[in-house]
Amino acid sequence: MHIAGFSLTRLATAALDLILPPMTLDGGARALTGGLSAEAWAQVTFLDDPVCDGCGVPFEFSLGPGVRCAACLARPRAFDRARAACLYDDASRGPILQLKHADRTDLAPMFARWLSRAARDLLADADAIAPVPLHPTRLLRRRFNQSAEVARPLARLWDKAYLADALRRVRATETQGGKSGGGRRRNVAAAFAVPASQAKRVVGKRILLIDDVMTTGATLEGCARALKAAGAACVDVAVIARVKEAANRPI
């Protein structure tokens, strides 16, 4: 019954596409399927192996499975593993900022598909998916959490439990943009917590955290510490994009 319903949905979608061909999400030339135009797609630096198993930074050549970069070896992260769909650069910045600041939530399913590919090994191991939360005051101003908009369809794609409220931002923080690595860590210190009412959904689970961009990883580490303090067995991270270098950039 489920398969038949799925097939009917696919047929209906195909018929609608013939009448109203899908437009590209970046406003470029019309594509055969929804998403970025061919020109925009070609400019995005997508990440695949080889990457650092700890932070997802790309390697120039393969060093073997599970290898970590010098920075991760020098200072192990609070999260266990990380993957990024692409580099945060001129090509990817526009769509990500449109999702984050221009109410372009229609971009979220595309980003979920990107993560489905880039973080497939982490997704296969995960028990549940959780977004990096916004503080209630910032959520009220923005009206939605961009990380949740991506995490929700990703959880559906992989049939994983979606933990919408298991992790909360309990302290309002300044923007991370322009801060050093140490400044970012201090800014989010004790900013996240798992409410006692949600602890049973976290204890013993392998959690995959979803965020839009990783620069130093300070926010994600703060979230990972809170989840592990509540009993999570493992906390991995998947982001739409990561900054290649440690240099700070306004996000």
TARAVEN-V793947 format. One record per residue. N is the residue number from 1. RES is the residue in one small letter. OMEGA is omega in degrees with one decimal (none if undefined). Layout:
N&RES&OMEGA / N&RES&OMEGA
//
This chain:
1&m&178.4 / 2&h&-178.6 / 3&i&179.2 / 4&a&178.8 / 5&g&178.8 / 6&f&-179.6 / 7&s&178.0 / 8&l&178.3 / 9&t&178.9 / 10&r&179.4 / 11&l&179.4 / 12&a&178.6 / 13&t&179.7 / 14&a&179.0 / 15&a&179.3 / 16&l&179.5 / 17&d&177.8 / 18&l&-178.8 / 19&i&-179.3 / 20&l&-177.4 / 21&p&-177.6 / 22&p&177.6 / 23&m&177.5 / 24&t&-176.2 / 25&l&178.9 / 26&d&178.3 / 27&g&179.7 / 28&g&-179.3 / 29&a&-177.0 / 30&r&-179.0 / 31&a&177.5 / 32&l&176.7 / 33&t&179.4 / 34&g&-179.3 / 35&g&177.8 / 36&l&173.3 / 37&s&-179.0 / 38&a&-179.3 / 39&e&-179.8 / 40&a&179.7 / 41&w&-176.5 / 42&a&-177.4 / 43&q&-179.4 / 44&v&178.1 / 45&t&179.2 / 46&f&-176.5 / 47&l&174.2 / 48&d&178.5 / 49&d&7.2 / 50&p&174.7 / 51&v&174.6 / 52&c&-178.9 / 53&d&-176.5 / 54&g&-175.3 / 55&c&177.1 / 56&g&179.0 / 57&v&-175.9 / 58&p&172.3 / 59&f&178.1 / 60&e&177.9 / 61&f&-174.9 / 62&s&176.5 / 63&l&-179.6 / 64&g&-177.9 / 65&p&175.1 / 66&g&-178.3 / 67&v&-178.9 / 68&r&-179.1 / 69&c&-177.8 / 70&a&-178.6 / 71&a&179.8 / 72&c&177.3 / 73&l&-179.5 / 74&a&178.7 / 75&r&179.9 / 76&p&-177.5 / 77&r&175.6 / 78&a&173.8 / 79&f&-172.9 / 80&d&-179.4 / 81&r&179.2 / 82&a&174.3 / 83&r&176.0 / 84&a&-179.7 / 85&a&-177.4 / 86&c&173.6 / 87&l&175.4 / 88&y&-177.0 / 89&d&-176.4 / 90&d&-176.5 / 91&a&-175.8 / 92&s&-175.0 / 93&r&-176.5 / 94&g&179.4 / 95&p&-179.3 / 96&i&178.6 / 97&l&175.2 / 98&q&175.7 / 99&l&-171.5 / 100&k&-171.3 / 101&h&-175.6 / 102&a&176.3 / 103&d&-179.4 / 104&r&179.0 / 105&t&176.4 / 106&d&177.8 / 107&l&-173.5 / 108&a&178.6 / 109&p&176.9 / 110&m&178.6 / 111&f&177.1 / 112&a&177.6 / 113&r&176.6 / 114&w&-179.4 / 115&l&178.7 / 116&s&178.4 / 117&r&-173.4 / 118&a&-175.8 / 119&a&-174.7 / 120&r&179.0 / 121&d&178.1 / 122&l&178.8 / 123&l&-180.0 / 124&a&-178.0 / 125&d&-171.5 / 126&a&171.1 / 127&d&-176.0 / 128&a&-179.8 / 129&i&-179.3 / 130&a&175.9 / 131&p&169.1 / 132&v&-173.2 / 133&p&169.7 / 134&l&172.7 / 135&h&-177.6 / 136&p&-179.2 / 137&t&178.5 / 138&r&177.7 / 139&l&178.7 / 140&l&180.0 / 141&r&-175.4 / 142&r&178.1 / 143&r&175.9 / 144&f&176.8 / 145&n&-175.5 / 146&q&178.6 / 147&s&178.1 / 148&a&179.9 / 149&e&177.5 / 150&v&-176.6 / 151&a&-175.6 / 152&r&177.4 / 153&p&177.2 / 154&l&177.4 / 155&a&178.0 / 156&r&-179.5 / 157&l&-174.9 / 158&w&179.8 / 159&d&179.2 / 160&k&175.1 / 161&a&179.8 / 162&y&-177.0 / 163&l&-174.4 / 164&a&-172.7 / 165&d&-177.9 / 166&a&178.8 / 167&l&-177.9 / 168&r&174.8 / 169&r&-171.8 / 170&v&178.8 / 171&r&176.8 / 172&a&-178.5 / 173&t&173.8 / 174&e&174.9 / 175&t&-178.8 / 176&q&-177.2 / 177&g&176.4 / 178&g&-179.0 / 179&k&174.3 / 180&s&178.0 / 181&g&178.1 / 182&g&178.6 / 183&g&177.5 / 184&r&-179.9 / 185&r&178.3 / 186&r&-177.0 / 187&n&-177.4 / 188&v&179.8 / 189&a&178.7 / 190&a&-179.4 / 191&a&-175.4 / 192&f&179.2 / 193&a&173.2 / 194&v&179.3 / 195&p&-179.5 / 196&a&-178.9 / 197&s&-177.7 / 198&q&-172.5 / 199&a&-177.1 / 200&k&178.6 / 201&r&-174.9 / 202&v&-173.7 / 203&v&176.7 / 204&g&-175.3 / 205&k&172.0 / 206&r&-173.2 / 207&i&172.6 / 208&l&179.8 / 209&l&-179.4 / 210&i&174.7 / 211&d&-178.4 / 212&d&-176.1 / 213&v&173.5 / 214&m&175.6 / 215&t&175.4 / 216&t&-177.8 / 217&g&-176.0 / 218&a&179.9 / 219&t&-179.6 / 220&l&176.9 / 221&e&177.1 / 222&g&177.3 / 223&c&-179.0 / 224&a&179.1 / 225&r&-179.6 / 226&a&-179.7 / 227&l&179.7 / 228&k&176.0 / 229&a&179.0 / 230&a&174.7 / 231&g&178.2 / 232&a&-178.8 / 233&a&-176.1 / 234&c&175.7 / 235&v&174.2 / 236&d&-174.1 / 237&v&171.9 / 238&a&-179.0 / 239&v&177.3 / 240&i&-177.4 / 241&a&174.8 / 242&r&175.3 / 243&v&-175.3 / 244&k&-179.0 / 245&e&-179.6 / 246&a&-178.7 / 247&a&-178.2 / 248&n&179.5 / 249&r&179.6 / 250&p&-179.5 / 251&i&none
//
